[in-house]
Amino acid sequence: MKEDSSRTAKVVRLAIIGTGNMAKMHAILFKGIPGCHLVAAVDTDKDRVTAFATEHGIPKVYTSTQELLARADIDAVSIVTPDRFHAEVSIECLQAGKHVLCEKPLAIDYPEAARMVIAAEKAGVVNMVNFSYRNFPCLQRVAELIGEGAIGEIRHVEASYLQAWLVSKVWGDWRTSPTWLWRLSSEHGSKGVLGDVGVHILDFATFPVGKLKRVYCRLQSFEKAPDNRIGEYHLDANDSAVMTVEFVNGALGTIHMSRWVAGHVNRQFLKISGTLGTVEIDSERSSQSYRIFTGEDLDTNEWHTVEVEPTPDNHTRFIESIQSGKQDPLDFARGAEIQKIIDACFESDERGMPVEL
């Protein structure tokens, strides 16, 4: 899209569509951004949207996107609906000329994500997907280091996203809460741990290293209850995923995720090794620093921890993109790229063989 310097100081009137748990964080972040005014909220549940609007000081509420677009004077929307509605709502808002930030995953599959990309290109407005771990300053700096050649040509990548809530009550008892049970049931729209957090770690790993060429994935849904069922929830969605990957640049890697890893509440880990050294991110250690091993360290075997200056979060970048008229790189095309990998992982598991991207 074309850059428009005259819009730098523009006030952005924004609506949040979907007012479940994740929407609270969106409201808090947007309220803290200069020039962003939260003016409306949308949810099919009138009581929920009313309570949400009251809590966050939002003046208008609607029970459908159509009602919002017909009545509200808005510039942009943040879509925090269940995953299966992302495409329908996003395209509707794009066609109405609204800038769109959409929660991850962008869509339920790559063909649907591709339709969203086309709609965004036709609309010519700012479009972004909320891969929230892009907010880590250390990841932004590591991507720069890789681009600068600080650790040479990339040879090996190790990435993981580990959670403990199937063996722990640190986030509550998943056996009694729909908040967690739906994430284990494909009938309730879940793509399992691969679709839920796999999208994050795939973006986390490929953002600094580059695109994937080939993926071989194994998925597993372990028994969690008699007949893998609790009430209306059939617990059939994958809860562990392991993949070996080859990057376009020739590097090999392993990427895995699981909800069974006691001791790790919500850990993202990334280690990238090249011909001149290794760099490592561990979210349990810090999102503001990384470790690096290069230069003289290769002979002394000494790691160095580097603190990083804060960087703008996705919500801030979304508003700044609207104000400047300059599209942020974390766009729908990037979301579709990750969705294509997810689809390939399901295909690979089904066929029992590597899949080319």
VENUR-V298369 format. One record per pair of residues at least 12 apart in sequence whose C-alpha atoms are under 6 Angstrom apart, sorted by the first residue. I is the first residue (numbers start at 1). J is the second residue. Records with the same first field share a line. If there is no record, write none. Layout:
# VENUR-V298369
I = J + J
This chain:
# VENUR-V298369
1 = 124
3 = 325 + 326
4 = 324 + 325
5 = 324
7 = 323 + 324
8 = 323 + 324
10 = 323
11 = 35 + 36
12 = 36 + 75
13 = 37 + 74 + 75
14 = 38 + 39 + 74 + 75 + 76 + 77
15 = 39 + 40 + 41 + 77
16 = 41 + 77 + 78
17 = 41 + 42 + 79 + 80
18 = 42 + 43 + 80 + 81
19 = 49
23 = 80
38 = 58
39 = 58 + 59
40 = 58 + 60 + 61
41 = 61
42 = 61 + 62 + 63
43 = 63
44 = 63
75 = 98
76 = 98 + 99 + 100
77 = 100
78 = 101 + 102
79 = 102
80 = 103
86 = 107
87 = 107
94 = 123
99 = 125 + 126 + 127
100 = 127
101 = 127 + 128 + 129
102 = 129
103 = 129 + 130
104 = 130
106 = 335
110 = 339 + 340
113 = 336
117 = 332 + 333
126 = 327
127 = 331
128 = 330 + 331 + 332
129 = 331 + 332
135 = 313
136 = 287
137 = 288 + 310 + 311
138 = 287 + 288 + 289 + 290
143 = 208
151 = 274 + 276 + 277
152 = 274 + 275 + 276
153 = 274 + 275
154 = 251 + 273 + 274
155 = 251 + 273 + 274
156 = 251 + 252 + 253 + 273
157 = 253 + 271 + 272
158 = 253 + 254 + 270 + 271
159 = 255 + 269 + 270
160 = 255 + 256 + 257 + 268 + 269
161 = 257 + 267 + 268
162 = 257 + 258 + 266 + 267
163 = 259 + 261 + 264 + 265 + 266
164 = 259 + 260 + 261 + 262 + 264 + 265
166 = 259 + 260
167 = 260
184 = 235 + 237
185 = 233 + 234 + 235 + 236 + 237
186 = 237
192 = 237 + 238 + 239
193 = 238 + 239
211 = 247 + 248
212 = 246 + 247 + 248
213 = 246 + 247 + 248 + 357
214 = 245 + 246 + 355 + 356 + 357
215 = 244 + 245 + 354 + 355
216 = 243 + 244 + 348 + 354
217 = 242 + 243 + 345 + 348 + 349
218 = 241 + 242 + 349
219 = 238 + 240 + 241
220 = 238 + 240
221 = 238 + 239
239 = 258 + 259
240 = 257 + 258
241 = 256 + 257
242 = 256
243 = 255
267 = 283 + 284
268 = 283
269 = 281 + 282
276 = 294
277 = 293 + 294
278 = 292 + 293
279 = 291 + 292
288 = 307 + 308
289 = 306 + 307 + 308
290 = 305 + 306
291 = 304 + 305
292 = 304
